Amino acid sequence: MVAVRLNKETENRLAFLAKKTGRTKSFYIRQALEEHLEEMEDAYLAEERYRTLGKTVSLDELLNESEVAR
């Protein structure tokens, strides 16, 4: 169980959407998390890697690394 505090505007938008569609606010919060959590994880991991390694990798290098790992 998780409790989330939303600003008033977001709460109102969420309530409006839920009312108009007959879905619960929890449904839309769950949908948003499921759709965007992976993106947030990727961004965090990329930032962490950059801080740890202190270098960047080109897309070609990254693709080559992933092909070698397969």
VMD Tcl script that builds the backbone (N, CA, C; Angstrom):
set m [mol new atoms 210]
animate dup $m
set s [atomselect $m all]
$s set {name element resname resid chain x y z} {
  {N N MET 1 A 0.838 -1.177 0.000}
  {CA C MET 1 A 0.000 0.000 0.000}
  {C C MET 1 A 0.882 1.238 0.000}
  {N N VAL 2 A 0.546 2.196 -0.832}
  {CA C VAL 2 A 1.304 3.435 -0.946}
  {C C VAL 2 A 0.328 4.607 -0.889}
  {N N ALA 3 A 0.696 5.629 -0.170}
  {CA C ALA 3 A -0.097 6.863 -0.142}
  {C C ALA 3 A 0.653 7.917 -0.939}
  {N N VAL 4 A -0.071 8.673 -1.744}
  {CA C VAL 4 A 0.546 9.686 -2.596}
  {C C VAL 4 A -0.157 11.020 -2.376}
  {N N ARG 5 A 0.619 12.054 -2.157}
  {CA C ARG 5 A 0.048 13.404 -2.050}
  {C C ARG 5 A 0.216 14.096 -3.402}
  {N N LEU 6 A -0.867 14.614 -3.902}
  {CA C LEU 6 A -0.855 15.309 -5.183}
  {C C LEU 6 A -1.193 16.776 -4.964}
  {N N ASN 7 A -0.663 17.630 -5.848}
  {CA C ASN 7 A -1.087 19.028 -5.755}
  {C C ASN 7 A -2.547 19.113 -6.195}
  {N N LYS 8 A -3.190 20.190 -5.834}
  {CA C LYS 8 A -4.643 20.327 -6.058}
  {C C LYS 8 A -5.006 20.203 -7.532}
  {N N GLU 9 A -4.223 20.812 -8.415}
  {CA C GLU 9 A -4.533 20.756 -9.849}
  {C C GLU 9 A -4.488 19.324 -10.365}
  {N N THR 10 A -3.462 18.572 -9.981}
  {CA C THR 10 A -3.341 17.187 -10.427}
  {C C THR 10 A -4.470 16.342 -9.853}
  {N N GLU 11 A -4.791 16.566 -8.591}
  {CA C GLU 11 A -5.899 15.842 -7.957}
  {C C GLU 11 A -7.212 16.108 -8.685}
  {N N ASN 12 A -7.452 17.365 -9.034}
  {CA C ASN 12 A -8.689 17.722 -9.748}
  {C C ASN 12 A -8.730 17.083 -11.132}
  {N N ARG 13 A -7.623 17.112 -11.838}
  {CA C ARG 13 A -7.574 16.493 -13.165}
  {C C ARG 13 A -7.817 14.998 -13.088}
  {N N LEU 14 A -7.193 14.364 -12.096}
  {CA C LEU 14 A -7.354 12.927 -11.907}
  {C C LEU 14 A -8.802 12.586 -11.552}
  {N N ALA 15 A -9.399 13.359 -10.661}
  {CA C ALA 15 A -10.794 13.127 -10.269}
  {C C ALA 15 A -11.728 13.312 -11.461}
  {N N PHE 16 A -11.483 14.334 -12.267}
  {CA C PHE 16 A -12.299 14.588 -13.448}
  {C C PHE 16 A -12.209 13.414 -14.432}
  {N N LEU 17 A -10.983 12.966 -14.686}
  {CA C LEU 17 A -10.785 11.845 -15.606}
  {C C LEU 17 A -11.485 10.590 -15.093}
  {N N ALA 18 A -11.327 10.306 -13.816}
  {CA C ALA 18 A -11.955 9.117 -13.232}
  {C C ALA 18 A -13.472 9.194 -13.342}
  {N N LYS 19 A -14.025 10.348 -13.044}
  {CA C LYS 19 A -15.481 10.515 -13.101}
  {C C LYS 19 A -16.002 10.355 -14.530}
  {N N LYS 20 A -15.313 10.974 -15.475}
  {CA C LYS 20 A -15.756 10.928 -16.881}
  {C C LYS 20 A -15.658 9.532 -17.480}
  {N N THR 21 A -14.721 8.733 -17.010}
  {CA C THR 21 A -14.500 7.414 -17.617}
  {C C THR 21 A -15.072 6.264 -16.796}
  {N N GLY 22 A -15.480 6.548 -15.566}
  {CA C GLY 22 A -16.005 5.478 -14.723}
  {C C GLY 22 A -14.922 4.588 -14.126}
  {N N ARG 23 A -13.695 5.009 -14.234}
  {CA C ARG 23 A -12.573 4.275 -13.635}
  {C C ARG 23 A -12.215 4.932 -12.315}
  {N N THR 24 A -11.429 4.225 -11.513}
  {CA C THR 24 A -11.002 4.804 -10.241}
  {C C THR 24 A -9.740 5.641 -10.430}
  {N N LYS 25 A -9.517 6.533 -9.473}
  {CA C LYS 25 A -8.277 7.306 -9.490}
  {C C LYS 25 A -7.094 6.364 -9.338}
  {N N SER 26 A -7.243 5.333 -8.525}
  {CA C SER 26 A -6.165 4.349 -8.344}
  {C C SER 26 A -5.801 3.677 -9.656}
  {N N PHE 27 A -6.802 3.405 -10.487}
  {CA C PHE 27 A -6.539 2.787 -11.787}
  {C C PHE 27 A -5.581 3.654 -12.598}
  {N N TYR 28 A -5.863 4.962 -12.655}
  {CA C TYR 28 A -5.023 5.844 -13.462}
  {C C TYR 28 A -3.650 6.067 -12.845}
  {N N ILE 29 A -3.557 6.101 -11.539}
  {CA C ILE 29 A -2.250 6.214 -10.894}
  {C C ILE 29 A -1.417 4.976 -11.197}
  {N N ARG 30 A -2.045 3.805 -11.102}
  {CA C ARG 30 A -1.351 2.547 -11.399}
  {C C ARG 30 A -0.892 2.521 -12.862}
  {N N GLN 31 A -1.776 2.939 -13.774}
  {CA C GLN 31 A -1.428 2.976 -15.206}
  {C C GLN 31 A -0.230 3.877 -15.459}
  {N N ALA 32 A -0.240 5.068 -14.867}
  {CA C ALA 32 A 0.849 6.023 -15.065}
  {C C ALA 32 A 2.166 5.451 -14.552}
  {N N LEU 33 A 2.132 4.827 -13.391}
  {CA C LEU 33 A 3.359 4.236 -12.838}
  {C C LEU 33 A 3.870 3.107 -13.712}
  {N N GLU 34 A 2.973 2.227 -14.116}
  {CA C GLU 34 A 3.393 1.093 -14.944}
  {C C GLU 34 A 3.988 1.551 -16.270}
  {N N GLU 35 A 3.425 2.615 -16.848}
  {CA C GLU 35 A 3.902 3.093 -18.141}
  {C C GLU 35 A 5.199 3.886 -18.045}
  {N N HIS 36 A 5.443 4.545 -16.926}
  {CA C HIS 36 A 6.585 5.458 -16.842}
  {C C HIS 36 A 7.681 5.028 -15.879}
  {N N LEU 37 A 7.437 4.019 -15.079}
  {CA C LEU 37 A 8.434 3.593 -14.107}
  {C C LEU 37 A 9.713 3.123 -14.792}
  {N N GLU 38 A 9.582 2.374 -15.873}
  {CA C GLU 38 A 10.779 1.889 -16.570}
  {C C GLU 38 A 11.613 3.050 -17.113}
  {N N GLU 39 A 10.942 4.070 -17.633}
  {CA C GLU 39 A 11.662 5.238 -18.139}
  {C C GLU 39 A 12.421 5.934 -17.010}
  {N N MET 40 A 11.781 6.058 -15.857}
  {CA C MET 40 A 12.432 6.704 -14.717}
  {C C MET 40 A 13.603 5.868 -14.217}
  {N N GLU 41 A 13.438 4.543 -14.198}
  {CA C GLU 41 A 14.539 3.663 -13.797}
  {C C GLU 41 A 15.714 3.805 -14.754}
  {N N ASP 42 A 15.427 3.809 -16.055}
  {CA C ASP 42 A 16.478 3.959 -17.058}
  {C C ASP 42 A 17.224 5.279 -16.885}
  {N N ALA 43 A 16.479 6.356 -16.659}
  {CA C ALA 43 A 17.108 7.665 -16.483}
  {C C ALA 43 A 17.997 7.672 -15.245}
  {N N TYR 44 A 17.519 7.088 -14.163}
  {CA C TYR 44 A 18.311 7.030 -12.934}
  {C C TYR 44 A 19.578 6.201 -13.148}
  {N N LEU 45 A 19.426 5.052 -13.786}
  {CA C LEU 45 A 20.591 4.193 -14.014}
  {C C LEU 45 A 21.605 4.865 -14.934}
  {N N ALA 46 A 21.124 5.579 -15.938}
  {CA C ALA 46 A 22.032 6.287 -16.844}
  {C C ALA 46 A 22.789 7.380 -16.083}
  {N N GLU 47 A 22.073 8.107 -15.238}
  {CA C GLU 47 A 22.719 9.153 -14.441}
  {C C GLU 47 A 23.735 8.553 -13.480}
  {N N GLU 48 A 23.377 7.460 -12.857}
  {CA C GLU 48 A 24.282 6.783 -11.922}
  {C C GLU 48 A 25.536 6.276 -12.648}
  {N N ARG 49 A 25.328 5.698 -13.829}
  {CA C ARG 49 A 26.468 5.204 -14.603}
  {C C ARG 49 A 27.392 6.345 -14.986}
  {N N TYR 50 A 26.809 7.462 -15.394}
  {CA C TYR 50 A 27.619 8.606 -15.783}
  {C C TYR 50 A 28.443 9.106 -14.603}
  {N N ARG 51 A 27.804 9.208 -13.430}
  {CA C ARG 51 A 28.526 9.675 -12.249}
  {C C ARG 51 A 29.615 8.693 -11.841}
  {N N THR 52 A 29.335 7.415 -11.953}
  {CA C THR 52 A 30.288 6.399 -11.533}
  {C C THR 52 A 31.456 6.272 -12.506}
  {N N LEU 53 A 31.128 6.220 -13.786}
  {CA C LEU 53 A 32.167 6.016 -14.790}
  {C C LEU 53 A 32.795 7.323 -15.260}
  {N N GLY 54 A 32.025 8.384 -15.222}
  {CA C GLY 54 A 32.539 9.684 -15.627}
  {C C GLY 54 A 32.803 9.804 -17.112}
  {N N LYS 55 A 32.207 8.934 -17.891}
  {CA C LYS 55 A 32.383 9.042 -19.341}
  {C C LYS 55 A 31.063 8.739 -20.028}
  {N N THR 56 A 30.977 9.138 -21.272}
  {CA C THR 56 A 29.785 8.847 -22.054}
  {C C THR 56 A 30.099 7.758 -23.063}
  {N N VAL 57 A 29.045 7.136 -23.556}
  {CA C VAL 57 A 29.186 6.070 -24.545}
  {C C VAL 57 A 28.287 6.434 -25.715}
  {N N SER 58 A 28.807 6.300 -26.916}
  {CA C SER 58 A 28.004 6.594 -28.100}
  {C C SER 58 A 26.967 5.483 -28.295}
  {N N LEU 59 A 25.940 5.773 -29.066}
  {CA C LEU 59 A 24.919 4.783 -29.348}
  {C C LEU 59 A 25.527 3.566 -30.033}
  {N N ASP 60 A 26.446 3.789 -30.971}
  {CA C ASP 60 A 27.096 2.667 -31.664}
  {C C ASP 60 A 27.854 1.780 -30.688}
  {N N GLU 61 A 28.575 2.392 -29.753}
  {CA C GLU 61 A 29.312 1.610 -28.753}
  {C C GLU 61 A 28.350 0.805 -27.879}
  {N N LEU 62 A 27.254 1.430 -27.494}
  {CA C LEU 62 A 26.268 0.757 -26.666}
  {C C LEU 62 A 25.641 -0.413 -27.409}
  {N N LEU 63 A 25.320 -0.206 -28.664}
  {CA C LEU 63 A 24.729 -1.295 -29.468}
  {C C LEU 63 A 25.733 -2.430 -29.652}
  {N N ASN 64 A 26.984 -2.066 -29.890}
  {CA C ASN 64 A 28.025 -3.093 -30.028}
  {C C ASN 64 A 28.192 -3.898 -28.743}
  {N N GLU 65 A 28.148 -3.223 -27.602}
  {CA C GLU 65 A 28.240 -3.908 -26.316}
  {C C GLU 65 A 27.095 -4.884 -26.122}
  {N N SER 66 A 25.887 -4.457 -26.491}
  {CA C SER 66 A 24.733 -5.322 -26.300}
  {C C SER 66 A 24.749 -6.506 -27.250}
  {N N GLU 67 A 25.309 -6.336 -28.456}
  {CA C GLU 67 A 25.422 -7.457 -29.396}
  {C C GLU 67 A 26.463 -8.462 -28.913}
  {N N VAL 68 A 27.544 -7.992 -28.338}
  {CA C VAL 68 A 28.571 -8.871 -27.824}
  {C C VAL 68 A 28.042 -9.673 -26.634}
  {N N ALA 69 A 27.211 -9.047 -25.826}
  {CA C ALA 69 A 26.668 -9.706 -24.635}
  {C C ALA 69 A 25.680 -10.820 -24.993}
  {N N ARG 70 A 25.120 -10.762 -26.170}
  {CA C ARG 70 A 24.133 -11.789 -26.578}
  {C C ARG 70 A 24.853 -13.007 -26.967}
}
mol reanalyze $m
mol bondsrecalc $m
mol representation Tube
mol addrep $m
